[in-house]
């Protein structure tokens, strides 16, 4: 029997070292190396003696080929039965792909995949492997959600060797693993959920998916800071990494792509958690714009761009005289560092001082705004709260603010204005570079170059 070997693996990036050291030379993190036992051959290894590591893609090319001679035949996709899920995936599920779905406990990962599995099982071969729940627990959830259960193959197993043997026999078109942190290989000495177990288990499953043209869907846990648990190499070897976000105080869930080899990574899918599971939200703007009838200062609607569509969301600002020597700057749904920068621009180029005010900012609906098109709307909402002057309900704003007070254009300005007009907005303050040649019917577009012009337009 071959002697078990040890290796030191970085828990942040997955780099291997033969001995322990304080700092990982790959990602420069300190005290992240942990000792793991490395086993011998793994499931899915080539039988011809060419080595145990056949590559995550299933098989390695043995001959050099010219790039122009590679077959460009597009792999046919099929729907996950959820349009919002398909949008984030780039158009649907790709045979032979590996998808990792992460999220906080209670976000709805297992619910989403169980709904998808039950619907797909009506027309395709689906194998659902549960390592965290018993079969009766999964069956009870499916019954509670009133899902069609005929045709869905279930397996309660945590051993990768047994799982792959069953998958070889069943030959599913879709294989769902819930979750990758519970899976283990017999020849790896560490406990399930460890760096080596997660990495080698995912490698074996991904290799099987590539070789058998199976859609592999993995559920992944997240750490307390919201990042996917396990080594970073786990995210490198899979084809798509998705994150299901949503707080316990909101029934809405957002599915965001963080990596996708078959589509854009900035797509956003919106779901609502209802009694019968997750339900698609086809028009997110209508939900995020559920404003009160009474006009209030500090409230303004902006248009953000998520993937291939514009979404209208409300931003709220509250300024209050601070009793502290260092006033607070709190931003929910936005980068608080950018908020501090925008307040400095407002003082320098707008003549409005907020250094003695506590500033609280909130994007309604739990949306996280990652782009800079919200800059102008944030500043105008701050001005509205500072002067205690409500803004018109029919006003919509977008634009990036530079450090010299200039208003910079943002991508897809025309589409943003059209989307606002569809929802009944009649006035828009936009960068001059985004001003349309002909505004939509009933829409007044005010184009501005400087922050001072935007303040005058209010």
Phi, psi and omega in degrees: 000135181292142181288135179292135181252157179245150176218157178250118188245136177284127181285348181269314185242349178084009180292143181259144175221149180281339178216163184286146173212156187292322184240137174284121183286350181272308182253357176067020176272150182260145174054043179248001181272129178233146183278133177228153176268131182257124180272190182269232184293148182244163177301142180086003180288147180300141182272357184268009178077016182276004178119152184283334184266094181270006180093146180293336182282002176102311181211146180262145178286128181268352181230148177281131180235156176278139184300325181292342181266002180285136181294124182259017180299122183289132178287126181293134177268163170222153188287147174276001184079358173242120180295322179293323176295315179298323180299314181291327179285348180097014178129357180138183181277137181254123177303135181086007181262157177240122184243129179250122180249117180245169179163163179292157176303131180089359180291331179116022181298307182295324179295315180298315182288327177293319176298316179298316182296315182295322179288317180293329183295345178286342181227350182223164178277118184234133175241119180254117182254121180248129178246351182254328182243157175281166180297325180292325177295317178295319179296321178296319178295316179299321178293319180295325180275359179056048181266151174287121186257352180292132175094346181275120179275131183243148177212126174260104187202146175238353180273124180295321181299313179294318181300314181293326177296318177294319180295324177297324181282319184278331181051061181287154173274334177228127179240121182246128181244121181231095006229172183292335181288346179263352183277152179209155175254141185294325185271007174256123188284340184285165182284156175303139183095348177287170183301310183294318181296314181296317182293311184287326178294315178295324179295318180294318180292318179296320178297318178297317181298319180292320183287326184259002180060040181258141173281119180255126179237119183249138171265131181237142176281164176238156177277179183294338178267006173094358179270158182294134180286155180100177182290151179297335180297338176298319179286336180284325187277341180271166185269328182219134177240118183242148180233122178265116185246149177163131181276164179291343181268003181227142178271000180265142178234139177245132178254115185241136177276127177258338176205138179203114179281353183240014180182186181286150182264354183256019178285153181225128174249140184242131178232158174239132178275112181242186184298327182259030176101205181274132179241138182292144173251102186284335181233081184299328183300323182296330181279315183287351181255021179283080185267159178286156181290332183276132178291137179224145178289150178087003181251132183206147180260135177234164180245116177252158182248120180240105178069256183243014182214150175274148178228131178268125179227156180261134175248135181240138178235142177225121177246133181220143181299128186271140175263004182259156176290332178240096184303149183277147175232105184241125180232122177250117182094357179223162178285119182291334176293322178290326177299316179299321179294318181294324178294325176293320177296321179297322179288316185288316188249352177248348177074018181247123185264128179236015183293342179255016184242140166283130183245121178241132183230139182216133172263118188292142176093003180077015179285139175258115181270119184253353183254169186270359182292348181275355186304308184295319179296321179298314182294319180292326175293322177297316179297319179299316179289322181296319181267000181054046182237110179297146178264154180300143181291335184272009182267137175228145188221143167204157179151149178267139181252126178271170182292338178267012177086005179280150178258112184267146177290157180237161181295151173058044181294320180300314181296325178295316181295318180297318179297319178296320179296325179298329183265015172091007178282138186246355181218137181222136172252116188225163173297149181298328179292344178257004181292128181283155176294326178223117182287152176301155182301130179082003182250126174261118182255121177255114181266133183230152178252328185234160179297323179299323179293322179294323179292324177291328182290342178291000000 
